Amino acid sequence: MGHVYRSINLANELKNDYEIIFITREKISFKFFKKYFKCFFIDRKDITKEKKILEKIKPDLVIIDKLKERNIT
């Protein structure tokens, strides 16, 4: 849960200057983030949804905080 708290702390610092939107693949993170910010949940099997969301909202800033990195081929 450390990454969740780190992300929330960063979002709280930025929320006065930016609209904060989270995208997560973790159900527990989604439940926590959606209490305070707009949040999208993406199924782990859907590797295209994240790109579609980013293309739609056209963010000025993207911050990625990942616990694990894996290769998808």
N, C-alpha and C positions, 0 to 999 in steps of 0.2 A: 504493500500500500504506500510505500515511500514515494514512488513515482507519482501517485495520485495527489498526495499532499504537496509535492514539489510543483506539480502542474497547477494546482489550485492557488498556491502562493504566487506563482508567476502571473496567472490570470488576474488575480486581485490587483497586482501592481499595474497591469496593462489595461484594465477595464475602463478607466476614465478616458483613454485615448483611442481604444480599439473596441470593436464588437468582438466578443470572445465566443468562439464556436469550437467545441470538441468533437473529434471523430475517434471512436474507440471500437475495438473488437472484443473487449472484456465486459461481460455483463455486470460485474460488480462495480467496475469503474463507471459504466454508463449510469447505473442507479445513483451513484454519488454525484457525478458531474451534472446530471440533469436537474438536480435540486437547486443549483446555483447558476447554471449557464445553459445556453442552447447546446444540444448534444445529439449527434447521430451515432447509432449503433450499426456496425457493419458485421455481417457474418464472416467468420474466418475463411470460409470457402469462396467468398466473393471478392476476387482480387481487382475487379474493375469499378466497384461502387465508390471507393475512395476517390479515384480519379474523376468520376462523374460529379461527385459532390464538390470537389475543388473547382472543376470547370464551371459549375453553376454559380457558386458563391464568389468566385474570383477574388480571393483574399489578397490583401496587401502584404501580409506577413504570415508565414507558416512556421510553426515550431514543432519539431518532431521529438517525442520522448518515447523511446521504445525499450522494452525490457529485453527482448530477444530479437535477434536478426536471423532470418533463415532464407535460404535460396529457394526460389520458386522457378521451376523450369517448365 
